[in-house]
Structures are given as C-alpha cells and as structure tokens.
Amino acid sequence: MSSAATDSGAADLVCQLDNVQGIVDALSSVRWSRKQDAVVELSEHGIVLIVEDTGCLQAKVYLQKELFVHYEYTAEARPRFGVNLSLLIDVLNTFAVPGLSNSIELSYPGADMQLVLKCADSLEFCMYAEIRTKIPDTISWDYNFEPAGATPLNFTVKVCS
C-alpha cells in the first residue's frame, strides 16, 4: 500500500470501528443483487450509503459518527463516490474473524481515490484492503416522496446481539 494511502493527514475521512459485524448486517439488509452499486456520502455527521433499484426503490443506511470509536472528518465539501456494495460487504466480512478483534480503520480517499480498510489493533497480523471507487451518476438519488409539510416516512432496523 502506498504511503499516501496510509497518511491520515491527506484523507478526508479517517474513522475506526470496533465491531464490523453490525455494519455488515446493516449493509446486507439493503443488498438486493450481487452486482449492485451504492453511493456513499461522507459528512461531519457520519456516513450515508444509498442504494437504488430500477429507479423505483431506494434505501439508505445511516452510519452516525457516534457508531465509530474515532471519527475524523476534514473535507471542505461532502465527498460522494460509488462503490460495489457486494464487494464492500465481502471485504468487511473478511475483517470479521471469529475469536479475534474486529476493529478496523476506514479512510477515504486513498492514493488513487480508493476506500482503504485496515485492521486497526492486531499485533499478530496486518490486513488491509483497497476498494476502487466510482464516480456516481449525475442523477440525484435523493428522492423526496413526502408532500411538503408532511411527516417523513421512516423505519428503523435494530440489530440485536
């Protein structure tokens, strides 16, 4: 991995998560096909992952910054990029090793605008992954189904361990 990808000073976002499985479960709940892409938007409040299917079904996963052990956001604007959802879930599952710490660090962008994931606290091994990102479509996936002044339509998925 290049030194630029590991330098957190150059990244718009560096965050650390102490349990990968909860995020894997949340992302798996909105994966409808193996070739599904998602748009990821970063902000000072957390990470939003948006998936869409044939222009008629949309789901969002909000990962609030409070879910992370460490969350450092330094971007001027809100970075937005596309990623293959199945690949992201598979990579996160690789870090979810039973019996070992599942703490990982995510950073964006890496040296070539990739999403970088690495094992955060293991002294026995070093594991990292770089996921190539895509430029998202110019069509906004931020649909507004509620009439003006109406109560927003929401539901919550609660993962119990």
N, C-alpha and C positions, 0 to 999 in steps of 0.2 A: 504494500500500500504506500502511496506517495506521502511524503511528509506534509504536503499541503492538505491532504485529506484528514490527517490526524491533528492538525493545528486548529484547536478550537477557537483561536482568535480570528481566523478567517471565515468561520462558519456563521451563517445567520441564526442557526439554532443548534444548541448542544443540550441534550437532556438525558437523564438517566432514569431508568425504570427498574424497580426491584422485583417485579413479577411479570414475566412475559405472558403467562397463560391467560390472564384476564383480557389482555388486548387481542390475543389470538382468537378467543371466544367471541369477542365483540365484532371483530372483522369477519370472522367466519359466518356470522349471522346475516351479513349483508352480501355474501358472495353467492351469486346465482349461477355462474358458469365458470369454467376453468380459464377462459380467455377474456375475463372481464377486467377492464381498466377502471381506475379510480382517479379522482382529482384530489390532491392533498393541498390544503391551505394552512400555512403557519401564521400564528399571531402571538401577541403577548399574552393572550388568554389561554392558549393551548393549540391543539392540532385538530383540524376538521378533515375528515375523509368523506368524499361524496361519490356515490356510485349511482349509475343510471342505466336503465334498460329500455331500449327502443323508444325513448322519448316519452314514455308514459308511466314509468315507475322510478322513483328516486328515493334513496336512503342516505342518511348522514350519520356518521359516528363522530361524536364529540369526545376528544380526549383532553379534559381540562388540565391545566398546568398543575393543579393540586394532586393529580394522579402520579406525578413524577417526583422522585426523590430530589432531583436537581433539574431546573428548567431555566436555561439562559437564552433569551431571545434578543438579538441585536440588529435585526434587519430594519432598514429605513421604511420599506414598503412591505406589503404582505406577500411573501413568496408563494407561488402557486405552481404545482407541477403534477404531471401524470405519472402513474406507476401501475404495473400489472398487479392486481390485487392478489391473485393466486400465488404469484412469486413472492410477494411481501409476506403473506401468511406462511408459506413454506419456509422462508428464511427465518421468520420469528419462531416457528416450531423447532428449527434446528437449534436455537438457543435455549429451548425449554427442555433441559436434560433432567430427567427424574433423579432425585437424590443429590443434585448439585445446585448451587446458587444459580438463579435465573436472572441475575441483574445484567442489564445491557445498557449501552450508551448509544444514542442515535445522534447523528449530526447531519446537517444539510447546509450548504452544498459541499460536496467533496471536490476534489481537484477537477473532475470533469462533470460537474453538476449532478453527481450521483448522491443517493441516500446511503450513508455509511452507518453500519451497525457493528458494534464490537462488544465482546464480553467485558464487563466492567470491573469485576472484582475477583477473578480467579487467578491464583498464583501458580496453579498447576498447568494451565494451558492458555494459549492465546487464540481466540477465534474471532474473525471479523468477516463481514460481507459488504460488498458494494453493489447497490442496485441501480441500474441505469434508469434515469427518469426521462419523461417525455414532455414535450411542450403540449399543454392541454388545448383542446379545441377552443376556438374563439367563441363558440356558442356558450352562453351562460347556462350553467346547470342549477342556478339558484331560482327555482320556480316559486311563484307565490300563489298558492291555491286558496288562500283565505281572502274574503272580501275585506275592504278597508274597515277598520274598527272592530273586526270580529276577533274572538278568542282564537289563538293559534291552535292548530291541530298537532298534538304531541302524544308520544307514547314513550315509555321507558322500559328498557330491558335491564333487569337486575340479575347479575351473575352472583350466585351464592357458592361459597366454597365449603 
